[in-house]
Amino acid sequence: MNRKLTTLALASVMAITAGCATTGGERDYSKSLYLRGQFAWWDALPEYKVKKVDNELYRTEVELKADGQPYEFKFGDANWTSGTNCGYLSEEDKDVQLNKPVKTNCSAVFENFRFTPPETGTYG
């Protein structure tokens, strides 16, 4: 497999989540948030834990196969705790595209993001 790292707007997605409603100031999501989706059977796996890379910017990587089907995913902690279940904010943010920021709703229930990789590789 080609080990190409492609920048997905996921980093931009996480930049927005720092603005989700919390109390006591800005929250550090790197302590509890994971990229969760079909590629991991929706489990909170250590390899998908987000890392803070800049102020309000978080990142993780995932290997995806380009088979023409979209992957569904969200950001959430290990228990899907209220306030850390981050999906899309509006329908226009549902389908994630490369290099296009989207907004999140960290009180999401069924608002899964979708991404169809244009080629097989590592995205992050």
The 8 nearest C-alpha neighbors of each residue, nearest first, counted from 0:
[[1, 2, 120, 119, 3, 64, 121, 62],
 [0, 2, 3, 120, 119, 121, 4, 118],
 [3, 1, 120, 0, 121, 4, 62, 119],
 [2, 4, 120, 1, 121, 5, 122, 119],
 [5, 3, 121, 122, 2, 6, 120, 123],
 [4, 6, 122, 7, 3, 121, 123, 120],
 [7, 5, 123, 122, 4, 8, 97, 98],
 [6, 8, 97, 9, 123, 98, 122, 5],
 [7, 9, 98, 11, 10, 97, 100, 99],
 [10, 8, 12, 7, 11, 13, 123, 58],
 [9, 11, 13, 58, 8, 12, 57, 14],
 [10, 12, 14, 100, 8, 9, 13, 15],
 [13, 11, 9, 10, 101, 14, 15, 102],
 [12, 14, 16, 15, 10, 57, 11, 56],
 [13, 15, 56, 55, 11, 12, 16, 17],
 [14, 16, 13, 17, 12, 18, 102, 103],
 [17, 15, 13, 18, 19, 14, 103, 12],
 [16, 18, 55, 15, 19, 14, 26, 25],
 [17, 19, 16, 15, 20, 25, 14, 21],
 [20, 18, 16, 17, 105, 21, 104, 15],
 [19, 21, 18, 22, 82, 105, 17, 106],
 [22, 20, 19, 23, 24, 26, 25, 82],
 [21, 23, 24, 20, 25, 26, 19, 82],
 [22, 24, 21, 25, 26, 20, 27, 19],
 [25, 23, 22, 26, 21, 20, 18, 27],
 [26, 24, 17, 27, 23, 21, 18, 22],
 [25, 27, 28, 17, 24, 21, 23, 22],
 [28, 26, 29, 30, 25, 17, 51, 31],
 [27, 29, 30, 32, 31, 26, 49, 17],
 [30, 28, 50, 49, 27, 31, 51, 32],
 [31, 29, 28, 27, 32, 49, 50, 48],
 [30, 32, 76, 28, 29, 33, 77, 48],
 [33, 31, 76, 75, 28, 29, 49, 48],
 [34, 32, 48, 47, 75, 74, 49, 76],
 [33, 35, 74, 47, 73, 48, 75, 36],
 [36, 34, 41, 73, 72, 74, 33, 43],
 [37, 35, 72, 41, 38, 71, 39, 40],
 [36, 38, 40, 39, 41, 71, 70, 72],
 [37, 39, 36, 40, 70, 41, 63, 35],
 [40, 38, 41, 37, 42, 36, 35, 44],
 [39, 41, 37, 42, 38, 36, 35, 43],
 [42, 40, 36, 35, 39, 37, 43, 38],
 [43, 41, 40, 39, 44, 35, 36, 77],
 [44, 42, 77, 33, 35, 45, 41, 76],
 [43, 45, 46, 47, 42, 48, 33, 39],
 [46, 44, 48, 47, 43, 33, 49, 42],
 [45, 47, 44, 48, 59, 60, 61, 49],
 [48, 46, 34, 45, 33, 44, 59, 49],
 [49, 47, 33, 45, 46, 32, 34, 59],
 [50, 48, 59, 58, 29, 33, 57, 32],
 [51, 49, 29, 58, 57, 52, 59, 48],
 [50, 52, 57, 29, 53, 56, 58, 49],
 [53, 51, 57, 56, 50, 58, 54, 55],
 [54, 52, 56, 51, 55, 57, 14, 50],
 [53, 55, 56, 52, 51, 14, 57, 17],
 [54, 56, 14, 17, 53, 57, 15, 13],
 [57, 55, 14, 53, 54, 52, 13, 51],
 [58, 56, 51, 50, 13, 52, 10, 49],
 [59, 57, 49, 10, 50, 123, 51, 52],
 [58, 60, 49, 123, 47, 50, 48, 61],
 [61, 59, 123, 122, 121, 47, 58, 62],
 [60, 62, 122, 121, 63, 123, 59, 47],
 [63, 61, 121, 120, 122, 60, 64, 119],
 [62, 64, 120, 119, 121, 61, 65, 116],
 [65, 63, 119, 66, 120, 118, 62, 116],
 [64, 66, 119, 118, 116, 67, 117, 63],
 [65, 67, 68, 64, 116, 119, 118, 115],
 [66, 68, 65, 115, 69, 116, 117, 64],
 [67, 69, 66, 115, 70, 65, 116, 114],
 [70, 68, 115, 114, 113, 71, 67, 116],
 [71, 69, 114, 113, 115, 37, 72, 68],
 [70, 72, 113, 112, 36, 111, 37, 69],
 [73, 71, 36, 112, 111, 35, 113, 70],
 [74, 72, 86, 35, 111, 85, 112, 34],
 [73, 75, 34, 85, 33, 35, 84, 32],
 [76, 74, 84, 83, 32, 33, 79, 85],
 [75, 77, 32, 31, 79, 78, 33, 83],
 [76, 78, 43, 79, 75, 31, 33, 32],
 [79, 77, 80, 76, 75, 43, 81, 83],
 [80, 78, 76, 75, 84, 77, 81, 83],
 [81, 79, 78, 83, 82, 76, 84, 75],
 [80, 82, 83, 106, 84, 79, 105, 107],
 [81, 83, 106, 105, 84, 80, 20, 21],
 [84, 82, 75, 105, 81, 80, 85, 76],
 [85, 83, 75, 105, 106, 79, 107, 82],
 [105, 86, 84, 74, 104, 107, 73, 83],
 [87, 85, 110, 111, 73, 107, 104, 103],
 [86, 88, 103, 93, 110, 92, 104, 89],
 [87, 89, 103, 104, 102, 92, 86, 90],
 [90, 88, 91, 92, 87, 93, 102, 103],
 [89, 91, 93, 92, 88, 87, 94, 110],
 [90, 92, 89, 93, 94, 101, 88, 87],
 [93, 91, 101, 90, 89, 87, 94, 102],
 [92, 94, 112, 90, 87, 91, 113, 95],
 [95, 93, 113, 92, 114, 112, 96, 91],
 [96, 94, 114, 113, 93, 112, 92, 8],
 [97, 95, 99, 98, 8, 94, 114, 7],
 [96, 98, 7, 8, 99, 6, 95, 5],
 [99, 97, 8, 7, 96, 100, 6, 11],
 [98, 100, 8, 97, 96, 101, 95, 11],
 [101, 99, 11, 8, 12, 98, 102, 9],
 [100, 102, 92, 12, 99, 11, 103, 95],
 [103, 101, 88, 15, 12, 92, 87, 100],
 [104, 102, 87, 88, 86, 16, 85, 105],
 [103, 105, 88, 85, 86, 106, 107, 87],
 [85, 106, 104, 84, 82, 83, 107, 19],
 [105, 107, 82, 104, 84, 81, 85, 108],
 [108, 106, 86, 105, 104, 84, 85, 110],
 [107, 109, 110, 106, 84, 86, 111, 85],
 [108, 110, 111, 107, 86, 87, 112, 73],
 [111, 109, 86, 87, 107, 108, 112, 93],
 [112, 110, 86, 72, 73, 71, 109, 87],
 [111, 113, 93, 72, 71, 87, 94, 86],
 [114, 112, 71, 94, 70, 69, 95, 93],
 [113, 115, 69, 95, 70, 94, 116, 71],
 [114, 116, 69, 68, 70, 117, 67, 113],
 [115, 117, 65, 118, 114, 119, 63, 64],
 [118, 116, 65, 115, 119, 67, 66, 64],
 [119, 117, 65, 116, 120, 64, 63, 66],
 [120, 118, 64, 65, 63, 116, 117, 1],
 [121, 119, 3, 62, 63, 2, 1, 118],
 [120, 122, 62, 4, 61, 3, 2, 63],
 [123, 121, 5, 61, 60, 4, 7, 6],
 [122, 60, 6, 59, 7, 61, 58, 9]]
